[in-house]
Amino acid sequence: MKRIYLALISLLSLSFLSAAMLPVPTVSALESGDIVVSIRPSSLDVDLNPGETFSGSVTVSNVGRLPFDIKATTSPFQVNSDYEPDFVNESSYTRLYNWIKLEKDKYHIEPGGNVKVNFTIDVPEGVAGGGQYAAILLSSDSGVEEQGAMKVNTQLAAIIYGHINGEEMHTEGKLLDYSLPGFMFNRDFSVSQTVQNTGNVDFKVTQKMKVTNFFTNEVIVDENTLAEDGRPMGYSTLAVLPGTTRTGVLTWQGAPHLGLFRVTQEISFLDQDYSESRIVLICPIWLTILVLTLIVVLIVWIILKVKKKHDNKAEVA
């Protein structure tokens, strides 16, 4: 009995020591809302002249519950074929980041506080006119300091759209494609447009969608209608970088399963304006199949009836 008692004591002691040696859980160290960062503006359009200096700033705010340190750097900015941002690769349109000087490269922000990241752009003499693009990257890997059990990696970017004034600057673009379907099955209704930038400086494309009830003329979606995430369902403005093609899509979230509507899409960029309206039928696929089946049955019935009538006339004759 004594041996059993000693064995139990040893087992409990080993269990306690093992538990003490386990790593402290890190996932529970932070809660939602502890680290929340915002930057404004998130993009800047700046007009630049060769040989001159431009001064600007972006504001970083800590709207979370914990303090953090942030590091500021500059990088090139361009996009890939899917229009995902690329802050690594360089091209003739990304030299701008070499001209940017940051006032400071490190900041500390307390909860509820904000800091201004000041910068200057020294444009070299003799630079050709056109677009130049860069980003100010703001990153932090110190969400919880010292004895905190977890660190958070955060990165934000403020995109700088630089427009170098000069004779070489030319703004051109064309509409490659657009869609406004006239019939939709049971899913979210979308319109789209694709624009190509054939110039050497960026421009903005404005896209609008308006949906009205065909029978009552009631406006259901327009440029002021918001989706669940707070974004406009019927309005967007997209920047198109030189040498790229960009597609914009507006989606009517929560569209009814059945209805007849008039939909208008408007597309505007540079000095070009496009507009198209179409009557759209939204119908669930099961109802479409049912209607088609009834039509086929009706056609077969009519054919058989006509054939029978023809046969009866032949017999009488």
ROMIKE-7965 format. One line per 3 residues: number of its first residue (from 1); their letters; for each residue x, y, z of N, C-alpha, C, O. Coordinates in steps of 0.2 Angstrom, whole numbers, plus 5000, padded with zeros to 4 digits. Example, Ala and Ser with C-alpha at 12.3 -4.5 7.8 and 13.67 -1.06 7.14 Angstrom:
1) AS) 5066,4972,5039,5062,4978,5039,5066,4984,5039,5071,4983,5042 | 5064,4989,5035,5068,4995,5036,5064,5000,5039,5067,5006,5040
This chain:
1) MKR) 5004,4994,5000,5000,5000,5000,5004,5006,5000,5003,5011,4997 | 5010,5006,5004,5014,5012,5004,5017,5013,4997,5018,5019,4995 | 5019,5007,4994,5022,5008,4987,5017,5012,4982,5019,5016,4978
4) IYL) 5011,5010,4983,5006,5013,4978,5005,5020,4980,5004,5024,4975 | 5005,5022,4986,5004,5029,4988,5010,5033,4986,5009,5038,4983 | 5016,5030,4986,5022,5034,4984,5022,5035,4976,5024,5040,4974
7) ALI) 5019,5030,4973,5019,5030,4965,5014,5035,4963,5015,5039,4958 | 5008,5036,4967,5003,5041,4965,5006,5048,4967,5005,5052,4963 | 5010,5049,4972,5013,5055,4974,5018,5057,4968,5018,5063,4966
10) SLL) 5022,5052,4966,5027,5054,4960,5023,5056,4954,5025,5060,4950 | 5018,5052,4952,5014,5053,4946,5011,5060,4946,5011,5064,4941 | 5008,5062,4952,5005,5069,4952,5010,5074,4952,5009,5080,4949
13) SLS) 5016,5073,4955,5022,5078,4954,5024,5079,4947,5025,5085,4945 | 5025,5073,4943,5027,5074,4936,5022,5077,4932,5023,5081,4928 | 5015,5076,4934,5010,5079,4930,5010,5087,4931,5009,5091,4927
16) FLS) 5011,5089,4937,5012,5096,4939,5018,5099,4936,5017,5105,4933 | 5023,5096,4936,5029,5099,4932,5028,5099,4925,5031,5104,4922 | 5025,5094,4922,5024,5094,4915,5019,5100,4913,5021,5104,4908
19) AAM) 5014,5101,4917,5010,5107,4916,5013,5113,4916,5012,5118,4912 | 5018,5114,4921,5021,5120,4922,5026,5122,4916,5027,5128,4915 | 5028,5116,4913,5033,5117,4907,5030,5119,4901,5033,5120,4896
22) LPV) 5023,5118,4900,5019,5119,4894,5020,5126,4892,5020,5131,4896 | 5020,5128,4885,5020,5135,4883,5014,5138,4885,5008,5135,4885 | 5014,5145,4887,5008,5149,4888,5004,5150,4882,5007,5152,4877
25) PTV) 4997,5149,4882,4993,5150,4876,4994,5157,4874,4994,5161,4878 | 4995,5158,4867,4996,5164,4864,4989,5167,4861,4988,5173,4860 | 4985,5162,4858,4979,5165,4854,4975,5169,4858,4972,5174,4856
28) SAL) 4974,5167,4865,4969,5171,4869,4972,5177,4872,4969,5181,4876 | 4979,5179,4870,4982,5185,4873,4978,5191,4870,4978,5196,4874 | 4976,5191,4864,4972,5197,4861,4965,5195,4860,4963,5189,4858
31) ESG) 4961,5200,4860,4954,5200,4859,4952,5204,4853,4956,5209,4851 | 4947,5203,4850,4945,5207,4844,4944,5215,4847,4941,5216,4852 | 4947,5219,4843,4947,5226,4844,4953,5228,4848,4954,5234,4849
34) DIV) 4958,5224,4850,4964,5226,4854,4968,5230,4849,4971,5235,4851 | 4969,5227,4843,4974,5231,4838,4970,5233,4832,4968,5228,4828 | 4968,5239,4831,4964,5241,4826,4968,5248,4823,4969,5253,4827
37) VSI) 4970,5248,4817,4974,5253,4814,4970,5256,4808,4967,5252,4804 | 4970,5262,4807,4967,5265,4801,4972,5271,4798,4976,5274,4802 | 4972,5272,4792,4976,5277,4789,4972,5281,4784,4967,5278,4781
40) RPS) 4973,5287,4784,4969,5292,4780,4974,5298,4777,4978,5300,4781 | 4974,5299,4771,4970,5296,4766,4973,5290,4764,4980,5289,4765 | 4970,5285,4761,4973,5279,4759,4976,5279,4752,4980,5275,4750
43) SLD) 4974,5285,4749,4977,5286,4742,4978,5294,4741,4974,5297,4743 | 4983,5296,4738,4984,5303,4736,4985,5304,4729,4990,5300,4726 | 4982,5309,4726,4983,5311,4719,4987,5317,4720,4985,5322,4722
46) VDL) 4994,5317,4717,4998,5323,4718,5001,5325,4711,5003,5321,4707 | 5000,5332,4710,5003,5334,4703,5010,5337,4705,5011,5340,4710 | 5015,5334,4701,5022,5336,4702,5025,5339,4696,5023,5338,4690
49) NPG) 5030,5343,4697,5034,5347,4692,5041,5345,4693,5044,5345,4698 | 5044,5343,4687,5051,5342,4687,5055,5347,4691,5054,5353,4689 | 5060,5345,4695,5064,5350,4698,5061,5353,4704,5065,5358,4708
52) ETF) 5055,5351,4706,5052,5355,4712,5051,5349,4718,5051,5343,4717 | 5049,5352,4724,5048,5348,4729,5041,5348,4732,5038,5354,4732 | 5038,5343,4733,5031,5342,4735,5031,5340,4743,5034,5335,4744
55) SGS) 5027,5343,4747,5026,5340,4754,5019,5338,4755,5014,5341,4753 | 5019,5332,4759,5012,5330,4761,5013,5325,4767,5018,5325,4770 | 5007,5322,4769,5007,5318,4775,5001,5314,4775,4996,5315,4771
58) VTV) 5002,5308,4778,4996,5304,4780,4995,5303,4787,5000,5303,4791 | 4989,5301,4790,4988,5301,4797,4987,5294,4798,4982,5291,4795 | 4990,5291,4803,4989,5284,4806,4986,5285,4813,4988,5288,4817
61) SNV) 4980,5281,4814,4976,5282,4820,4976,5275,4823,4975,5270,4820 | 4976,5275,4830,4976,5269,4834,4969,5269,4837,4967,5273,4842 | 4964,5265,4834,4957,5265,4836,4956,5259,4840,4950,5257,4841
64) GRL) 4961,5255,4842,4960,5249,4846,4961,5251,4854,4961,5256,4856 | 4963,5245,4857,4963,5246,4865,4970,5245,4867,4972,5246,4873 | 4975,5244,4863,4982,5243,4865,4987,5247,4861,4985,5249,4855
67) PFD) 4992,5250,4864,4997,5254,4860,5001,5249,4856,5002,5243,4857 | 5005,5252,4851,5009,5249,4847,5014,5253,4843,5013,5259,4843 | 5020,5251,4841,5025,5254,4837,5024,5253,4830,5021,5247,4828
70) IKA) 5025,5258,4826,5024,5257,4819,5030,5259,4815,5034,5264,4817 | 5032,5256,4809,5038,5258,4805,5035,5260,4798,5031,5257,4795 | 5038,5265,4796,5036,5268,4789,5042,5267,4784,5048,5268,4786
73) TTS) 5040,5265,4778,5045,5264,4773,5042,5266,4766,5035,5266,4766 | 5046,5266,4761,5043,5268,4754,5044,5262,4750,5049,5258,4751 | 5040,5261,4745,5041,5255,4740,5038,5257,4734,5033,5262,4733
76) PFQ) 5039,5253,4728,5036,5254,4722,5029,5252,4722,5027,5248,4727 | 5025,5254,4718,5018,5252,4718,5016,5251,4710,5016,5255,4706 | 5014,5245,4709,5010,5243,4703,5006,5237,4704,5005,5235,4710
79) VNS) 5002,5235,4699,4998,5229,4700,4999,5224,4695,5002,5225,4690 | 4997,5217,4697,4997,5212,4692,4991,5211,4687,4987,5216,4687 | 4991,5206,4684,4985,5205,4679,4978,5205,4682,4973,5206,4679
82) DYE) 4978,5203,4689,4972,5202,4692,4971,5209,4696,4966,5209,4700 | 4975,5214,4695,4975,5220,4699,4976,5219,4706,4973,5223,4710 | 4980,5215,4708,4982,5214,4715,4988,5218,4716,4992,5218,4711
85) PDF) 4989,5222,4721,4995,5226,4722,5001,5223,4723,5002,5217,4725 | 5006,5226,4720,5013,5223,4720,5018,5229,4722,5019,5234,4719 | 5020,5228,4728,5025,5233,4732,5032,5231,4731,5036,5233,4735
88) VNE) 5034,5226,4727,5041,5224,4726,5044,5225,4720,5049,5228,4719 | 5041,5223,4714,5044,5224,4708,5043,5231,4705,5039,5235,4707 | 5048,5233,4701,5049,5240,4699,5048,5240,4691,5049,5235,4688
91) SSY) 5046,5246,4689,5045,5247,4681,5047,5254,4680,5049,5258,4685 | 5046,5256,4674,5047,5264,4672,5042,5268,4676,5043,5274,4676 | 5036,5265,4678,5031,5269,4681,5032,5269,4689,5027,5272,4692
94) TRL) 5037,5266,4692,5037,5266,4699,5044,5269,4702,5046,5267,4708 | 5047,5274,4698,5053,5277,4701,5051,5282,4706,5056,5284,4710 | 5045,5284,4707,5043,5289,4712,5045,5287,4719,5047,5292,4723
97) YNW) 5046,5281,4721,5047,5279,4728,5054,5281,4730,5056,5282,4736 | 5059,5282,4725,5066,5284,4726,5066,5291,4727,5071,5294,4730 | 5061,5295,4726,5061,5302,4727,5058,5304,4733,5058,5310,4735
100) IKL) 5055,5300,4737,5051,5301,4743,5056,5301,4749,5060,5296,4750 | 5056,5306,4753,5059,5306,4760,5054,5307,4765,5050,5311,4766 | 5055,5302,4770,5051,5302,4776,5054,5306,4782,5060,5306,4783
103) EKD) 5050,5310,4785,5052,5314,4791,5055,5309,4796,5060,5311,4799 | 5051,5304,4798,5053,5299,4803,5052,5292,4800,5047,5292,4795 | 5055,5287,4802,5053,5280,4800,5050,5276,4806,5048,5270,4805
106) KYH) 5050,5279,4812,5047,5275,4817,5042,5279,4822,5044,5285,4823 | 5037,5276,4824,5032,5280,4828,5029,5275,4833,5029,5269,4832 | 5027,5279,4839,5023,5275,4844,5016,5278,4845,5016,5284,4845
109) IEP) 5011,5274,4845,5004,5277,4845,5000,5273,4851,5000,5267,4851 | 4998,5278,4855,4994,5275,4861,4987,5274,4859,4985,5277,4854 | 4983,5271,4862,4976,5270,4861,4972,5276,4860,4973,5281,4864
112) GGN) 4968,5277,4855,4965,5284,4854,4969,5289,4851,4966,5295,4849 | 4975,5288,4850,4980,5293,4847,4981,5292,4840,4979,5287,4837 | 4984,5297,4837,4986,5297,4830,4993,5300,4829,4994,5305,4833
115) VKV) 4996,5299,4823,5002,5302,4821,5002,5304,4814,4999,5301,4810 | 5005,5309,4812,5006,5311,4805,5013,5309,4803,5018,5310,4806 | 5012,5306,4797,5018,5303,4794,5020,5308,4788,5017,5308,4783
118) NFT) 5024,5313,4790,5026,5318,4785,5031,5316,4780,5036,5312,4781 | 5031,5318,4774,5035,5316,4768,5036,5322,4763,5032,5326,4763 | 5042,5321,4760,5043,5326,4754,5044,5322,4748,5047,5316,4748
121) IDV) 5043,5325,4742,5045,5321,4736,5049,5326,4732,5047,5332,4730 | 5055,5325,4731,5060,5329,4727,5060,5326,4720,5063,5321,4718 | 5057,5329,4715,5056,5327,4708,5063,5329,4705,5064,5335,4704
124) PEG) 5066,5325,4702,5073,5327,4698,5071,5331,4692,5066,5331,4689 | 5076,5335,4690,5076,5339,4684,5075,5334,4678,5079,5329,4678 | 5072,5336,4673,5072,5332,4666,5068,5326,4666,5068,5322,4661
127) VAG) 5064,5325,4671,5059,5319,4671,5054,5320,4666,5051,5325,4666 | 5053,5314,4663,5047,5315,4657,5040,5315,4661,5039,5312,4666 | 5036,5318,4657,5029,5319,4660,5025,5312,4660,5027,5308,4655
130) GGQ) 5021,5311,4664,5017,5305,4664,5016,5302,4672,5017,5306,4676 | 5014,5296,4672,5012,5294,4679,5018,5290,4683,5022,5287,4679 | 5018,5292,4689,5023,5288,4693,5020,5286,4700,5016,5290,4703
133) YAA) 5021,5280,4702,5017,5277,4707,5021,5274,4713,5026,5271,4711 | 5019,5275,4719,5023,5273,4725,5019,5272,4731,5013,5273,4730 | 5021,5269,4736,5017,5267,4742,5021,5269,4748,5027,5268,4748
136) ILL) 5018,5272,4753,5021,5272,4760,5018,5267,4764,5012,5267,4765 | 5022,5262,4766,5020,5256,4769,5021,5257,4777,5027,5260,4779 | 5016,5256,4781,5016,5256,4788,5015,5250,4791,5010,5247,4790
139) SSD) 5020,5247,4795,5020,5240,4797,5021,5240,4805,5025,5245,4807 | 5019,5235,4808,5020,5234,4815,5020,5227,4817,5016,5223,4814 | 5025,5225,4821,5025,5218,4823,5025,5218,4831,5028,5213,4834
142) SGV) 5023,5223,4834,5024,5224,4841,5017,5225,4844,5016,5230,4848 | 5012,5222,4842,5005,5223,4845,5005,5222,4852,5001,5226,4855 | 5008,5218,4855,5008,5217,4863,5016,5218,4865,5020,5213,4863
145) EEQ) 5017,5222,4869,5024,5223,4871,5026,5219,4877,5022,5217,4881 | 5033,5218,4878,5036,5216,4884,5033,5209,4886,5035,5204,4883 | 5029,5209,4891,5027,5203,4894,5021,5200,4890,5018,5195,4892
148) GAM) 5019,5203,4885,5013,5201,4881,5015,5194,4878,5020,5192,4876 | 5010,5190,4878,5011,5183,4875,5010,5182,4868,5011,5177,4865 | 5008,5188,4864,5007,5187,4857,5009,5193,4853,5008,5199,4856
151) KVN) 5012,5193,4848,5013,5199,4843,5009,5199,4837,5007,5193,4835 | 5007,5204,4835,5003,5205,4829,5007,5208,4823,5010,5214,4824 | 5006,5206,4817,5009,5209,4811,5004,5212,4808,4999,5210,4805
154) TQL) 5005,5219,4807,5000,5223,4804,5003,5227,4798,5009,5230,4799 | 5000,5228,4792,5003,5232,4787,4998,5236,4783,4993,5233,4781 | 4999,5242,4783,4994,5246,4779,4998,5250,4773,5005,5250,4774
157) AAI) 4995,5252,4768,4998,5256,4763,4994,5262,4761,4988,5262,4760 | 4998,5268,4760,4995,5274,4757,4998,5274,4750,5004,5275,4749 | 4994,5274,4745,4996,5274,4738,4997,5281,4736,4992,5285,4736
160) IYG) 5002,5283,4732,5003,5289,4730,5003,5289,4722,5007,5285,4719 | 4998,5292,4719,4997,5293,4712,5000,5299,4710,4997,5304,4710 | 5007,5299,4707,5010,5305,4705,5009,5306,4698,5009,5302,4693
163) HIN) 5008,5313,4696,5006,5315,4689,5012,5320,4688,5011,5326,4690 | 5017,5318,4684,5022,5323,4682,5020,5327,4676,5019,5324,4671 | 5020,5333,4677,5018,5338,4672,5023,5338,4666,5029,5339,4668
166) GEE) 5021,5338,4660,5026,5339,4655,5022,5337,4648,5017,5334,4648 | 5026,5339,4643,5023,5338,4636,5022,5330,4634,5017,5328,4630 | 5026,5326,4638,5025,5319,4636,5019,5316,4639,5017,5310,4637
169) MHT) 5016,5319,4644,5010,5316,4647,5004,5316,4643,5002,5321,4639 | 5001,5310,4642,4995,5309,4638,4990,5304,4641,4992,5299,4643 | 4984,5306,4642,4979,5302,4645,4974,5299,4640,4970,5303,4636
172) EGK) 4974,5293,4639,4970,5289,4634,4967,5283,4637,4970,5280,4641 | 4961,5281,4635,4958,5275,4637,4952,5273,4632,4950,5277,4629 | 4950,5266,4633,4945,5264,4629,4941,5259,4633,4944,5255,4636
175) LLD) 4935,5259,4631,4930,5253,4634,4931,5247,4630,4929,5247,4624 | 4933,5242,4633,4934,5235,4629,4928,5231,4629,4926,5228,4624 | 4924,5231,4635,4918,5227,4635,4914,5229,4641,4916,5232,4646
178) YSL) 4908,5227,4641,4903,5228,4646,4897,5223,4646,4896,5220,4641 | 4894,5222,4652,4889,5217,4652,4883,5219,4656,4884,5223,4661 | 4877,5218,4653,4871,5219,4656,4866,5214,4654,4862,5215,4649
181) PGF) 4866,5208,4658,4862,5203,4656,4854,5204,4656,4852,5208,4660 | 4850,5201,4651,4843,5203,4651,4839,5197,4655,4833,5198,4656 | 4843,5192,4657,4839,5186,4660,4844,5183,4665,4850,5182,4664
184) MFN) 4841,5183,4671,4845,5180,4677,4842,5174,4681,4836,5175,4682 | 4845,5169,4682,4843,5164,4687,4843,5166,4694,4845,5172,4695 | 4842,5162,4698,4842,5163,4706,4849,5165,4708,4851,5160,4712
187) RDF) 4851,5171,4707,4858,5173,4710,4858,5180,4710,4854,5183,4707 | 4864,5183,4713,4865,5190,4714,4865,5193,4707,4869,5190,4702 | 4862,5198,4705,4863,5201,4699,4869,5206,4698,4870,5210,4703
190) SVS) 4872,5206,4693,4878,5210,4692,4879,5213,4685,4877,5210,4680 | 4882,5219,4685,4884,5222,4679,4891,5223,4679,4894,5224,4684 | 4895,5224,4673,4902,5224,4673,4904,5229,4667,4900,5230,4662
193) QTV) 4910,5231,4668,4914,5235,4662,4921,5234,4663,4924,5232,4668 | 4924,5234,4657,4932,5233,4657,4934,5239,4653,4932,5240,4647 | 4939,5242,4656,4942,5248,4652,4950,5247,4652,4953,5245,4657
196) QNT) 4953,5249,4646,4960,5249,4645,4963,5256,4645,4960,5260,4642 | 4968,5256,4649,4972,5263,4649,4978,5262,4644,4982,5259,4644 | 4977,5266,4638,4982,5266,4633,4986,5272,4633,4990,5274,4629
199) GNV) 4986,5276,4639,4990,5282,4639,4996,5281,4644,4998,5275,4645 | 4999,5286,4647,5005,5285,4652,5003,5288,4659,5008,5289,4662 | 4997,5289,4660,4995,5292,4667,4988,5289,4669,4984,5287,4664
202) DFK) 4987,5288,4675,4981,5285,4677,4975,5289,4676,4976,5295,4676 | 4969,5286,4676,4963,5290,4676,4958,5286,4680,4959,5280,4681 | 4952,5289,4682,4947,5286,4686,4941,5284,4681,4939,5288,4677
205) VTQ) 4938,5278,4683,4932,5276,4679,4926,5276,4684,4927,5273,4690 | 4921,5279,4683,4915,5279,4687,4910,5275,4684,4908,5275,4678 | 4907,5270,4688,4902,5265,4686,4896,5266,4690,4896,5266,4696
208) KMK) 4890,5266,4687,4884,5267,4691,4879,5262,4688,4879,5260,4682 | 4875,5259,4693,4869,5255,4691,4863,5257,4695,4863,5259,4701 | 4857,5257,4691,4851,5259,4693,4846,5254,4692,4845,5252,4686
211) VTN) 4842,5251,4697,4837,5246,4696,4830,5249,4698,4830,5251,4704 | 4825,5248,4694,4819,5251,4695,4814,5245,4694,4815,5241,4689 | 4808,5245,4698,4803,5240,4697,4800,5242,4690,4797,5247,4689
214) FFT) 4799,5237,4686,4796,5238,4679,4789,5240,4679,4787,5244,4675 | 4785,5238,4684,4778,5239,4685,4776,5246,4689,4772,5249,4687 | 4780,5247,4694,4779,5253,4698,4784,5258,4697,4782,5264,4700
217) NEV) 4789,5257,4694,4794,5262,4693,4798,5264,4699,4801,5269,4700 | 4797,5260,4704,4800,5261,4711,4808,5260,4710,4810,5255,4708 | 4812,5265,4713,4819,5264,4713,4821,5259,4718,4820,5260,4724
220) IVD) 4825,5254,4716,4827,5248,4721,4834,5249,4723,4836,5248,4729 | 4838,5250,4718,4845,5251,4719,4848,5257,4715,4846,5258,4709 | 4851,5262,4718,4855,5267,4714,4861,5268,4717,4864,5264,4721
223) ENT) 4865,5274,4716,4871,5275,4718,4872,5276,4726,4877,5276,4728 | 4866,5277,4729,4866,5278,4736,4864,5272,4740,4864,5272,4746 | 4863,5267,4737,4861,5261,4740,4867,5257,4743,4872,5256,4739
226) LAE) 4867,5255,4749,4873,5252,4753,4872,5244,4753,4866,5242,4755 | 4877,5241,4752,4877,5234,4754,4878,5232,4761,4878,5237,4765 | 4878,5226,4763,4879,5224,4770,4885,5226,4773,4886,5228,4779
229) DGR) 4890,5227,4769,4897,5229,4771,4898,5236,4771,4903,5239,4773 | 4892,5240,4770,4893,5247,4770,4895,5250,4763,4895,5257,4763 | 4897,5246,4758,4899,5249,4752,4893,5250,4747,4888,5247,4748
232) PMG) 4894,5255,4743,4888,5257,4738,4887,5251,4733,4892,5248,4730 | 4881,5249,4732,4880,5243,4728,4879,5246,4720,4881,5242,4716 | 4877,5252,4720,4876,5255,4713,4881,5260,4711,4880,5264,4706
235) YST) 4887,5260,4714,4892,5265,4712,4899,5263,4714,4900,5260,4719 | 4903,5265,4709,4911,5263,4711,4915,5268,4707,4913,5270,4701 | 4921,5270,4709,4926,5274,4706,4932,5270,4706,4935,5269,4712
238) LAV) 4935,5268,4701,4941,5264,4701,4947,5268,4697,4945,5271,4692 | 4953,5267,4699,4959,5270,4696,4961,5265,4691,4962,5259,4693 | 4963,5267,4685,4966,5262,4680,4973,5265,4678,4974,5270,4676
241) LPG) 4978,5261,4680,4985,5263,4679,4987,5262,4672,4984,5258,4668 | 4992,5266,4670,4994,5266,4663,4996,5259,4661,5000,5255,4665 | 4995,5257,4655,4997,5250,4652,4993,5244,4655,4995,5238,4654
244) TTR) 4987,5245,4659,4983,5240,4662,4976,5240,4659,4974,5245,4657 | 4973,5235,4661,4966,5234,4659,4962,5232,4666,4965,5228,4669 | 4957,5235,4667,4953,5234,4674,4946,5233,4673,4943,5236,4669
247) TGV) 4943,5228,4676,4936,5227,4676,4933,5229,4682,4935,5227,4688 | 4927,5232,4682,4923,5234,4688,4917,5230,4688,4914,5229,4682 | 4914,5228,4693,4908,5224,4694,4904,5227,4699,4906,5229,4705
250) LTW) 4898,5229,4698,4893,5231,4703,4887,5225,4704,4885,5223,4699 | 4886,5223,4710,4882,5217,4711,4876,5220,4715,4877,5223,4721 | 4870,5218,4713,4864,5219,4717,4863,5213,4722,4860,5208,4720
253) QGA) 4865,5214,4728,4865,5209,4733,4858,5208,4736,4854,5214,4737 | 4856,5202,4737,4849,5201,4739,4843,5202,4734,4838,5204,4736 | 4845,5202,4728,4840,5202,4723,4834,5197,4724,4836,5192,4726
256) PHL) 4828,5199,4722,4823,5194,4723,4823,5188,4718,4827,5188,4713 | 4820,5183,4720,4820,5177,4716,4816,5177,4709,4818,5174,4704 | 4812,5182,4709,4807,5182,4704,4805,5190,4703,4803,5193,4708
259) GLF) 4805,5192,4697,4803,5199,4696,4805,5202,4689,4810,5199,4686 | 4802,5207,4687,4804,5211,4681,4806,5218,4682,4803,5221,4686 | 4812,5220,4680,4815,5226,4682,4818,5229,4676,4820,5226,4671
262) RVT) 4819,5236,4676,4823,5240,4671,4829,5242,4675,4830,5245,4680 | 4835,5240,4671,4842,5241,4674,4846,5245,4669,4846,5244,4663 | 4849,5250,4672,4853,5255,4668,4860,5255,4671,4861,5255,4677
265) QEI) 4865,5254,4666,4872,5255,4668,4875,5261,4665,4874,5262,4659 | 4878,5265,4669,4882,5271,4666,4889,5270,4667,4891,5268,4673 | 4894,5271,4662,4901,5271,4663,4904,5277,4660,4902,5280,4655
268) SFL) 4908,5281,4664,4911,5287,4663,4919,5287,4664,4921,5285,4670 | 4923,5289,4659,4930,5290,4661,4932,5295,4655,4930,5295,4650 | 4937,5299,4658,4940,5304,4653,4934,5308,4650,4930,5311,4654
271) DQD) 4934,5309,4644,4928,5312,4641,4923,5308,4637,4919,5310,4633 | 4923,5301,4640,4919,5296,4637,4913,5294,4642,4914,5293,4648 | 4907,5294,4639,4901,5292,4643,4897,5287,4639,4896,5288,4633
274) YSE) 4895,5282,4643,4891,5276,4640,4886,5275,4645,4886,5275,4651 | 4880,5273,4642,4874,5272,4645,4870,5267,4642,4869,5267,4636 | 4867,5262,4645,4863,5257,4642,4857,5255,4647,4859,5254,4653
277) SRI) 4851,5254,4645,4846,5252,4649,4843,5245,4646,4843,5244,4640 | 4841,5241,4650,4838,5234,4648,4833,5232,4653,4833,5233,4659 | 4827,5229,4650,4823,5225,4654,4825,5218,4656,4827,5215,4652
280) VLI) 4826,5217,4663,4829,5211,4665,4824,5207,4669,4820,5209,4673 | 4823,5200,4667,4819,5196,4671,4823,5191,4675,4828,5188,4673 | 4822,5191,4682,4825,5187,4686,4820,5181,4688,4814,5183,4690
283) CPI) 4822,5175,4687,4818,5170,4688,4822,5164,4690,4827,5162,4687 | 4819,5160,4695,4823,5154,4698,4823,5149,4692,4818,5148,4688 | 4828,5145,4692,4829,5140,4687,4824,5134,4687,4822,5132,4682
286) WLT) 4821,5133,4693,4816,5128,4693,4809,5130,4690,4806,5126,4687 | 4808,5136,4691,4802,5139,4687,4803,5140,4680,4799,5139,4676 | 4809,5141,4678,4811,5141,4671,4810,5135,4668,4807,5134,4662
289) ILV) 4813,5129,4671,4812,5123,4668,4804,5121,4668,4802,5118,4663 | 4801,5123,4673,4793,5121,4673,4790,5124,4667,4786,5121,4664 | 4791,5131,4666,4788,5134,4661,4790,5131,4654,4785,5130,4650
292) LTL) 4796,5130,4653,4798,5127,4647,4795,5120,4646,4793,5118,4640 | 4795,5116,4651,4791,5110,4651,4784,5110,4649,4782,5107,4644 | 4781,5115,4652,4774,5116,4650,4773,5118,4643,4768,5116,4639
295) IVV) 4778,5123,4640,4777,5125,4633,4778,5119,4629,4775,5118,4624 | 4783,5115,4630,4785,5109,4626,4778,5104,4626,4776,5102,4621 | 4775,5103,4632,4769,5099,4632,4764,5102,4628,4760,5098,4625
298) LIV) 4763,5108,4628,4758,5112,4625,4759,5111,4617,4754,5110,4613 | 4765,5112,4615,4767,5111,4608,4765,5104,4605,4762,5103,4600 | 4767,5099,4609,4766,5092,4608,4759,5091,4607,4756,5087,4603
301) WII) 4755,5093,4612,4748,5092,4612,4744,5095,4606,4740,5092,4603 | 4747,5101,4604,4744,5105,4598,4745,5101,4592,4741,5100,4587 | 4752,5098,4591,4754,5094,4585,4750,5088,4585,4747,5086,4580
304) LKV) 4749,5085,4591,4745,5078,4591,4737,5080,4589,4734,5076,4585 | 4735,5085,4591,4728,5087,4590,4727,5089,4583,4722,5086,4579 | 4732,5093,4580,4731,5094,4573,4732,5088,4568,4728,5087,4564
307) KKK) 4736,5083,4570,4737,5077,4567,4731,5073,4567,4729,5070,4562 | 4728,5073,4573,4722,5068,4574,4716,5071,4569,4713,5068,4566 | 4716,5078,4569,4711,5081,4565,4712,5080,4558,4707,5079,4554
310) HDN) 4718,5080,4556,4720,5079,4549,4718,5071,4547,4716,5070,4542 | 4720,5067,4552,4718,5060,4550,4711,5058,4550,4709,5054,4546 | 4707,5062,4554,4700,5061,4554,4697,5063,4547,4692,5060,4544
313) KAE) 4699,5069,4545,4697,5071,4538,4699,5067,4532,4695,5066,4528 | 4705,5064,4533,4707,5059,4528,4702,5053,4528,4701,5050,4523 | 4700,5050,4534,4696,5044,4534,4689,5046,4531,4686,5042,4528
316) VA) 4686,5052,4533,4680,5054,4530,4680,5054,4522,4675,5053,4519 | 4686,5057,4520,4686,5057,4512,4687,5050,4509,4688,5050,4503
